[in-house]
Amino acid sequence: MSQFSDYGESYSRMAMQRSNGVLELRLHSEGKSFQWSLEAQRELVCAFTEIGADRENRIVIVTGTGEDFSGPRTNPDQNVYALSGVTPSPLALYHTHRNARRLYAALLGIEVPMIAAVNGPVKRHGEIALMCDIVIASHEASFEDTAHFALGSHVPGDGFNVVLTALLGLNRARYLMLTGQVLDSRQALELGLVSEVMEKGGLMERARHIAMELNTKPELLLRYTRMTLVQPLRRQLEESLGQSLAFEALATVDAHGR
């Protein structure tokens, strides 16, 4: 079993603190807004695995730092391979897609309720927030998938497509992925991606209040309820993720071979 003392300060892109079983995980990149990269993906896999294995965690709150919840490393017009300095070879794609599968398994393997406090725009991998059980957001928050089809080189197949379709419905999700539409906080609330929208200054206070209410429940009730609620997402990812990742890999290799 993992212990917080072993992993709480082990990750360069996550600041963690825990009180009364409520673990707060704040994503960041060198103290600023979290920037998605292949290295960040690998770190999230390890962190979520250790968090899920720690029986002392009763509730998990995930939030971001600064202006964005998550974003591209530097240039939004480049894909993650270019930004990470990696050639998208078959072996590189294998490791990236293996970590994508492991990331979703680790996130859904956390057997306690998760709350996302979305402090700002989610420019990359919105599923990290949207796969949480309760999603609240600041007025500045927004959601998009502009790193795939809209970029001109990636099939939207890394799992966010599955989560968007599950939450928005097939036609609404397809429209967003094909057009690169950015949903602001009001639209996200109307479409059911988030449950509450508020001023950024009160976001963490609200998340902690919700966590405190959930934390009054017995441990096994918390765990079995979380396991029940995430099962539909787990099943859809198991059914679709492999094919989606394969199509994304083929399109990526083709784009870089031209």
Residue frames relative to the residue before (quaternion, step in Angstrom):
aa qw qx qy qz dx dy dz
M 1.0000 0.0000 0.0000 0.0000 0.00 0.00 0.00
S 0.4505 -0.6864 0.5034 0.2691 3.58 -0.94 0.90
Q 0.1804 -0.7533 0.6210 0.1201 3.54 -1.26 0.52
F 0.5770 -0.6261 0.4000 0.3392 3.55 -0.95 0.91
S 0.6219 0.5632 -0.3415 0.4236 3.58 1.03 -0.74
D 0.6698 0.5052 -0.2918 0.4593 3.59 1.19 -0.50
Y 0.8193 0.2576 -0.1142 0.4993 3.61 0.99 -0.75
G 0.4919 0.7237 -0.4062 0.2633 3.60 1.18 -0.42
E 0.7814 0.2341 -0.1341 0.5627 3.59 1.13 -0.59
S 0.4475 0.7413 -0.4048 0.2938 3.58 1.23 0.41
Y 0.7325 0.4443 -0.2220 0.4656 3.59 1.18 -0.40
S 0.4291 -0.7420 0.4654 0.2207 3.53 -0.83 1.04
R 0.7449 0.3925 -0.2094 0.4973 3.59 1.19 -0.45
M 0.7215 0.3558 -0.2324 0.5466 3.56 1.27 0.24
A 0.1508 -0.7434 0.6443 0.0974 3.55 -0.99 0.90
M 0.0598 -0.8225 0.5656 -0.0091 3.57 -0.73 1.04
Q 0.0561 0.7466 -0.6629 0.0025 3.49 -1.29 0.58
R 0.1168 -0.8025 0.5830 0.0494 3.57 -1.12 0.62
S 0.0351 0.7755 -0.6283 0.0510 3.51 -1.07 0.88
N 0.8491 -0.0287 -0.0233 0.5270 3.57 -0.79 1.05
G 0.7357 -0.4370 0.2291 0.4640 3.57 0.99 0.82
V 0.6052 0.5306 -0.3662 0.4670 3.60 1.26 -0.06
L 0.1551 -0.7997 0.5777 0.0515 3.56 -0.48 1.23
E 0.1418 -0.7682 0.6205 0.0686 3.56 -0.85 1.03
L 0.0793 -0.7891 0.6091 -0.0080 3.55 -0.77 1.12
R 0.0641 -0.8092 0.5841 -0.0064 3.56 -0.58 1.18
L 0.3122 -0.7630 0.5435 0.1578 3.54 -0.60 1.20
H 0.1510 0.7825 -0.5957 0.0999 3.58 -1.03 0.75
S 0.2044 -0.7229 0.6361 0.1762 3.54 -1.36 0.16
E 0.8159 -0.1720 0.0431 0.5503 3.55 -0.30 1.33
G 0.7379 -0.4418 0.2130 0.4637 3.55 0.97 0.93
K 0.6672 0.4406 -0.2960 0.5226 3.57 1.30 -0.03
S 0.7823 -0.3271 0.2152 0.4845 3.58 -1.28 -0.10
F 0.5581 -0.6360 0.4406 0.2998 3.53 -1.05 0.89
Q 0.1358 -0.7943 0.5910 0.0366 3.55 -0.82 1.08
W 0.3946 -0.7427 0.4910 0.2274 3.55 -0.68 1.09
S 0.1470 0.7540 -0.6292 0.1187 3.54 -1.08 0.84
L 0.6635 -0.4803 0.3717 0.4369 3.57 -1.27 0.13
E 0.6252 0.5294 -0.3333 0.4667 3.58 1.10 -0.69
A 0.6406 0.5163 -0.3206 0.4693 3.57 1.02 -0.81
Q 0.6142 0.5511 -0.3411 0.4502 3.59 1.02 -0.79
R 0.6767 0.4922 -0.2962 0.4606 3.58 0.87 -0.95
E 0.6587 0.5122 -0.3157 0.4518 3.57 0.99 -0.80
L 0.6365 0.5272 -0.3287 0.4571 3.58 1.00 -0.77
V 0.6009 0.5590 -0.3583 0.4449 3.58 1.01 -0.77
C 0.7003 0.4709 -0.2683 0.4645 3.57 0.81 -1.04
A 0.6706 0.5122 -0.3061 0.4407 3.58 0.91 -0.92
F 0.6780 0.4816 -0.3012 0.4666 3.59 0.84 -0.92
T 0.6130 0.5483 -0.3470 0.4507 3.59 1.06 -0.69
E 0.6989 0.4583 -0.2774 0.4739 3.58 0.88 -0.92
I 0.6189 0.5332 -0.3472 0.4606 3.59 1.02 -0.74
G 0.6841 0.4975 -0.2867 0.4498 3.56 0.93 -0.90
A 0.6912 0.4801 -0.2744 0.4654 3.58 1.13 -0.59
D 0.6084 0.5523 -0.3444 0.4540 3.60 1.29 -0.12
R 0.3021 -0.7971 0.4995 0.1542 3.58 -0.34 1.26
E 0.5758 0.5899 -0.3848 0.4152 3.60 1.22 -0.19
N 0.5842 0.5527 -0.3784 0.4584 3.60 1.24 -0.25
R 0.1250 -0.8104 0.5712 0.0374 3.57 -0.73 1.09
I 0.7643 0.0467 -0.0171 0.6429 3.59 1.17 -0.64
V 0.1366 -0.7789 0.6054 0.0909 3.60 -1.09 0.67
I 0.1227 -0.7614 0.6342 0.0547 3.57 -0.93 0.99
V 0.1028 -0.7844 0.6105 0.0372 3.58 -0.86 1.00
T 0.0981 0.7846 -0.6062 0.0849 3.57 -0.88 0.95
G 0.4522 -0.6836 0.5054 0.2696 3.55 -1.32 0.08
T 0.4513 -0.6680 0.5334 0.2560 3.52 -1.39 -0.15
G 0.8369 0.2061 -0.1342 0.4890 3.56 -1.03 0.72
E 0.8324 -0.2343 0.1743 0.4710 3.54 -1.11 -0.76
D 0.7941 0.2857 -0.1250 0.5216 3.59 0.93 -0.92
F 0.4639 -0.6077 0.5546 0.3283 3.52 -1.29 0.41
S 0.7551 -0.1837 0.1204 0.6177 3.57 1.02 -0.85
G 0.0052 0.8150 -0.5784 0.0348 3.54 -1.08 0.69
P 0.6321 -0.4797 0.4108 0.4491 3.56 -1.29 -0.06
R 0.6499 -0.5544 0.3405 0.3928 3.57 -1.12 0.61
T 0.8139 -0.0724 0.0696 0.5722 3.61 0.72 -1.01
N 0.8310 0.1641 -0.0449 0.5296 3.55 0.38 -1.25
P 0.3406 -0.7731 0.4941 0.2052 3.63 -0.43 1.14
D 0.6511 0.5151 -0.3200 0.4565 3.61 1.23 -0.26
Q 0.6382 0.4685 -0.3420 0.5062 3.58 1.28 0.26
N 0.4578 -0.6743 0.4967 0.2983 3.55 -1.16 0.56
V 0.7215 -0.4762 0.2929 0.4085 3.55 -1.31 0.28
Y 0.6219 0.5398 -0.3587 0.4396 3.61 1.08 -0.56
A 0.6608 0.4919 -0.3079 0.4760 3.56 0.93 -0.87
L 0.6790 0.4975 -0.2923 0.4539 3.57 0.95 -0.87
S 0.7152 0.4191 -0.2477 0.5015 3.59 1.14 -0.58
G 0.4684 -0.7012 0.4301 0.3224 3.58 1.26 0.00
V 0.5233 0.6302 -0.4006 0.4105 3.57 1.16 0.61
T 0.3606 -0.7004 0.5704 0.2325 3.58 -0.98 0.86
P 0.3992 -0.7458 0.4745 0.2432 3.62 -0.69 1.01
S 0.0622 0.7999 -0.5859 0.1145 3.56 0.47 1.25
P 0.6836 -0.4607 0.3406 0.4521 3.63 -1.19 0.24
L 0.6696 0.4916 -0.3141 0.4597 3.61 0.95 -0.79
A 0.6446 0.5094 -0.3265 0.4673 3.60 0.98 -0.81
L 0.6526 0.5056 -0.3099 0.4715 3.57 0.99 -0.82
Y 0.6076 0.5565 -0.3510 0.4449 3.57 1.03 -0.75
H 0.6967 0.4680 -0.2843 0.4635 3.58 0.81 -0.99
T 0.6393 0.5250 -0.3300 0.4548 3.60 0.98 -0.80
H 0.7228 0.4393 -0.2531 0.4696 3.57 0.84 -0.96
R 0.5790 0.5456 -0.3737 0.4770 3.57 1.15 -0.51
N 0.6791 0.4750 -0.2924 0.4771 3.58 0.93 -0.85
A 0.5851 0.5534 -0.3765 0.4579 3.60 1.13 -0.55
R 0.6612 0.4913 -0.3074 0.4765 3.59 0.91 -0.87
R 0.6664 0.5021 -0.2971 0.4642 3.55 0.97 -0.88
L 0.6141 0.5622 -0.3478 0.4312 3.59 1.06 -0.73
Y 0.6928 0.4651 -0.2856 0.4713 3.58 0.83 -0.94
A 0.6317 0.5260 -0.3325 0.4624 3.57 1.02 -0.77
A 0.6763 0.4918 -0.2960 0.4617 3.58 0.95 -0.86
L 0.6589 0.5082 -0.3122 0.4584 3.58 0.96 -0.85
L 0.7143 0.4178 -0.2536 0.5010 3.58 0.88 -0.91
G 0.6110 0.5584 -0.3433 0.4438 3.58 1.26 -0.29
I 0.5012 0.5953 -0.4487 0.4395 3.59 1.26 -0.01
E 0.2197 -0.8507 0.4721 0.0721 3.57 -0.32 1.28
V 0.6281 0.4644 -0.3747 0.4995 3.57 1.07 0.69
P 0.6520 -0.5360 0.3477 0.4083 3.61 -1.11 0.52
M 0.1760 -0.7769 0.6001 0.0725 3.54 -1.08 0.86
I 0.1502 -0.7699 0.6179 0.0544 3.54 -1.03 0.92
A 0.1767 -0.7597 0.6165 0.1074 3.57 -0.90 0.93
A 0.1112 -0.7560 0.6433 0.0476 3.55 -0.87 1.03
V 0.1319 -0.8446 0.5179 0.0319 3.56 0.09 1.35
N 0.2329 -0.8431 0.4766 0.0884 3.54 -0.17 1.33
G 0.8123 -0.0207 0.0512 0.5806 3.60 1.16 -0.51
P 0.8064 -0.2793 0.1842 0.4876 3.59 -1.23 -0.27
V 0.2208 -0.7282 0.6359 0.1287 3.53 -1.10 0.85
K 0.0757 -0.8572 0.5094 -0.0069 3.55 0.10 1.33
R 0.7866 0.1452 -0.0835 0.5943 3.57 1.21 -0.43
H 0.8753 0.0322 -0.0494 0.4800 3.52 -1.13 0.87
G 0.0020 0.8423 -0.5348 0.0677 3.51 0.63 1.21
E 0.5207 0.6494 -0.4189 0.3628 3.59 1.20 -0.31
I 0.5429 0.6115 -0.4135 0.4003 3.61 1.14 -0.50
A 0.7103 0.4058 -0.2470 0.5194 3.58 1.00 -0.79
L 0.7341 0.4827 -0.2537 0.4047 3.57 0.79 -1.03
M 0.6260 0.5173 -0.3491 0.4677 3.60 1.23 -0.24
C 0.4875 0.6206 -0.4516 0.4163 3.57 1.28 0.09
D 0.5977 -0.6154 0.3873 0.3376 3.57 -1.17 0.58
I 0.7690 0.1309 -0.0710 0.6216 3.57 1.10 -0.72
V 0.0678 -0.8013 0.5944 -0.0013 3.57 -0.76 1.07
I 0.0229 0.7706 -0.6357 0.0391 3.55 -0.70 1.12
A 0.1450 -0.8275 0.5423 0.0132 3.57 -1.05 0.71
S 0.4727 -0.6224 0.5389 0.3142 3.51 -1.29 0.41
H 0.6607 -0.4951 0.3772 0.4197 3.57 -1.25 0.27
E 0.6657 0.5233 -0.2979 0.4408 3.59 1.14 -0.60
A 0.5113 0.6750 -0.4116 0.3370 3.61 1.22 -0.26
S 0.0536 0.7627 -0.6443 0.0180 3.54 -1.26 0.53
F 0.2425 -0.7637 0.5862 0.1199 3.56 -1.28 0.43
E 0.0926 0.7984 -0.5862 0.1017 3.57 -1.01 0.84
D 0.1510 -0.7247 0.6509 0.1685 3.52 -1.39 0.14
T 0.1581 0.8173 -0.5278 0.1686 3.54 0.32 1.31
A 0.5692 0.6158 -0.3710 0.3989 3.59 1.26 0.18
H 0.6966 0.4616 -0.2708 0.4779 3.59 1.23 -0.03
F 0.8377 0.1575 -0.0866 0.5157 3.60 -0.39 -1.20
A 0.6605 0.5217 -0.3123 0.4405 3.59 0.90 -0.89
L 0.6466 0.5216 -0.3127 0.4605 3.59 1.16 -0.57
G 0.4680 -0.7271 0.3965 0.3085 3.55 1.27 -0.37
S 0.7551 0.3718 -0.2221 0.4922 3.60 1.21 0.13
H 0.7555 0.3630 -0.1885 0.5118 3.62 1.17 -0.38
V 0.3782 -0.6481 0.6109 0.2526 3.53 -1.12 0.76
P 0.4273 -0.6895 0.5061 0.2931 3.65 -0.90 0.78
G 0.3364 0.7952 -0.4284 0.2664 3.54 0.50 1.22
D 0.5050 0.6904 -0.4125 0.3133 3.58 1.19 0.28
G 0.7344 -0.4004 0.2175 0.5031 3.59 1.24 0.33
F 0.5841 0.5661 -0.3801 0.4404 3.57 1.09 -0.61
N 0.5926 0.5769 -0.3576 0.4337 3.57 1.11 -0.67
V 0.6540 0.5057 -0.3118 0.4684 3.59 0.99 -0.83
V 0.6750 0.4953 -0.2953 0.4602 3.57 0.90 -0.94
L 0.6481 0.5169 -0.3216 0.4576 3.60 0.93 -0.85
T 0.6634 0.5071 -0.3061 0.4573 3.56 0.92 -0.90
A 0.6476 0.5221 -0.3153 0.4567 3.57 1.00 -0.81
L 0.7489 0.4228 -0.2180 0.4614 3.58 0.95 -0.86
L 0.7702 0.3669 -0.1833 0.4884 3.59 1.01 -0.82
G 0.4765 -0.5986 0.4890 0.4188 3.56 1.08 -0.71
L 0.6772 -0.5573 0.3042 0.3718 3.56 -1.14 0.68
N 0.7323 0.4413 -0.2709 0.4422 3.61 0.63 -1.05
R 0.6592 0.5039 -0.3217 0.4561 3.60 0.92 -0.84
A 0.6619 0.5009 -0.3069 0.4656 3.58 0.98 -0.83
R 0.6480 0.5158 -0.3289 0.4538 3.59 0.94 -0.80
Y 0.6228 0.5409 -0.3417 0.4504 3.57 0.99 -0.78
L 0.6735 0.5004 -0.3006 0.4534 3.57 0.85 -0.96
M 0.7061 0.4735 -0.2808 0.4454 3.59 0.84 -0.92
L 0.6991 0.4696 -0.2790 0.4614 3.60 1.01 -0.73
T 0.7504 0.3918 -0.2175 0.4859 3.60 1.04 -0.68
G 0.4013 -0.7129 0.4836 0.3112 3.59 1.17 -0.40
Q 0.2353 0.8066 -0.5103 0.1834 3.58 1.17 0.51
V 0.2384 -0.7390 0.6145 0.1395 3.55 -1.12 0.76
L 0.2244 -0.7788 0.5743 0.1150 3.58 -0.65 1.11
D 0.2972 -0.7449 0.5639 0.1970 3.58 -0.74 0.98
S 0.7381 -0.4405 0.2689 0.4345 3.57 -1.27 0.19
R 0.6319 0.5305 -0.3406 0.4509 3.59 1.02 -0.75
Q 0.6684 0.4824 -0.2999 0.4802 3.59 0.91 -0.88
A 0.6317 0.5385 -0.3310 0.4488 3.58 1.00 -0.81
L 0.6454 0.5062 -0.3110 0.4802 3.57 1.07 -0.75
E 0.6706 0.5057 -0.2983 0.4534 3.57 0.89 -0.93
L 0.7260 0.4313 -0.2314 0.4831 3.58 1.05 -0.80
G 0.5491 -0.6679 0.3679 0.3420 3.58 1.26 0.02
L 0.4152 0.6978 -0.4895 0.3179 3.61 1.19 0.31
V 0.7720 0.1459 -0.0923 0.6117 3.58 1.14 -0.64
S 0.4190 -0.7318 0.4896 0.2220 3.55 -1.19 0.53
E 0.7908 0.0889 -0.0442 0.6040 3.58 1.19 -0.51
V 0.1046 -0.7595 0.6385 0.0677 3.56 -1.18 0.67
M 0.0819 0.8095 -0.5693 0.1180 3.56 -0.86 0.99
E 0.6805 -0.4313 0.3773 0.4567 3.54 -1.33 -0.06
K 0.5835 -0.6166 0.3982 0.3476 3.56 -1.00 0.85
G 0.6351 0.5779 -0.3303 0.3919 3.57 0.99 -0.81
G 0.7460 0.3828 -0.2203 0.4984 3.59 1.14 -0.55
L 0.4031 0.7676 -0.4387 0.2362 3.55 1.30 -0.04
M 0.7237 0.4259 -0.2656 0.4737 3.60 0.71 -0.99
E 0.5914 0.5555 -0.3696 0.4527 3.58 1.07 -0.62
R 0.6645 0.4906 -0.3001 0.4772 3.58 0.97 -0.85
A 0.6373 0.5254 -0.3291 0.4577 3.59 0.97 -0.83
R 0.6691 0.4953 -0.2975 0.4673 3.57 0.95 -0.86
H 0.6229 0.5302 -0.3430 0.4618 3.59 1.07 -0.70
I 0.6449 0.4996 -0.3206 0.4813 3.60 0.95 -0.83
A 0.6482 0.5239 -0.3162 0.4532 3.57 0.95 -0.90
M 0.6427 0.5305 -0.3222 0.4492 3.57 0.98 -0.84
E 0.6526 0.5032 -0.3151 0.4707 3.59 1.02 -0.79
L 0.6610 0.4966 -0.3072 0.4712 3.59 0.94 -0.86
N 0.6544 0.5693 -0.3008 0.3964 3.54 1.03 -0.86
T 0.5678 0.5939 -0.3897 0.4159 3.60 1.23 -0.18
K 0.5983 0.5872 -0.3546 0.4141 3.59 1.24 -0.32
P 0.6094 -0.5606 0.4079 0.3846 3.61 -1.18 0.50
E 0.6442 -0.5700 0.3500 0.3710 3.56 -1.10 0.72
L 0.7134 0.4559 -0.2876 0.4478 3.59 0.75 -0.96
L 0.5853 0.5458 -0.3760 0.4671 3.59 1.13 -0.52
L 0.6372 0.5191 -0.3222 0.4698 3.59 0.96 -0.84
R 0.7147 0.4753 -0.2691 0.4369 3.56 0.78 -1.03
Y 0.7069 0.4534 -0.2827 0.4634 3.59 0.78 -0.91
T 0.6133 0.5316 -0.3562 0.4630 3.59 1.10 -0.58
R 0.6352 0.5139 -0.3255 0.4760 3.59 0.92 -0.86
M 0.6677 0.5068 -0.3052 0.4520 3.60 0.85 -0.93
T 0.6494 0.5100 -0.3101 0.4712 3.57 1.05 -0.75
L 0.7090 0.4922 -0.2720 0.4256 3.58 0.84 -0.99
V 0.7204 0.4316 -0.2664 0.4731 3.62 1.03 -0.64
Q 0.4525 0.7238 -0.4437 0.2730 3.60 1.20 -0.23
P 0.6368 0.5165 -0.3646 0.4413 3.68 0.88 -0.68
L 0.6584 0.4892 -0.3132 0.4786 3.61 0.97 -0.78
R 0.6262 0.5411 -0.3342 0.4509 3.56 0.97 -0.84
R 0.6732 0.4993 -0.2945 0.4590 3.58 0.91 -0.94
Q 0.6782 0.4899 -0.3056 0.4545 3.60 0.89 -0.86
L 0.6447 0.5052 -0.3243 0.4733 3.58 1.02 -0.72
E 0.6409 0.5241 -0.3274 0.4554 3.58 0.97 -0.80
E 0.6910 0.4896 -0.2781 0.4532 3.58 1.02 -0.80
S 0.8249 0.3201 -0.1068 0.4534 3.58 0.92 -0.92
L 0.5848 0.6537 -0.3776 0.2969 3.58 1.04 -0.70
G 0.6413 0.5545 -0.3373 0.4092 3.59 0.90 -0.86
Q 0.6879 0.4619 -0.2786 0.4855 3.59 0.86 -0.94
S 0.6398 0.5341 -0.3299 0.4433 3.59 0.95 -0.84
L 0.6684 0.4940 -0.2950 0.4714 3.57 0.93 -0.89
A 0.6313 0.5325 -0.3347 0.4537 3.58 1.03 -0.75
F 0.6643 0.4850 -0.3061 0.4794 3.60 0.93 -0.85
E 0.6266 0.5276 -0.3376 0.4637 3.58 1.01 -0.78
A 0.6521 0.5193 -0.3152 0.4536 3.60 0.94 -0.85
L 0.6638 0.5121 -0.3092 0.4489 3.59 0.89 -0.90
A 0.6737 0.4840 -0.2923 0.4758 3.58 0.94 -0.88
T 0.6335 0.5332 -0.3337 0.4506 3.59 1.04 -0.74
V 0.6615 0.4956 -0.3064 0.4722 3.58 0.90 -0.91
D 0.6441 0.5219 -0.3209 0.4579 3.58 0.99 -0.82
A 0.6613 0.5158 -0.3089 0.4485 3.59 0.93 -0.91
H 0.7230 0.4272 -0.2521 0.4809 3.58 0.95 -0.81
G 0.6334 0.5333 -0.3390 0.4466 3.59 1.23 -0.26
R 0.6022 0.5805 -0.3564 0.4164 3.54 1.25 -0.32
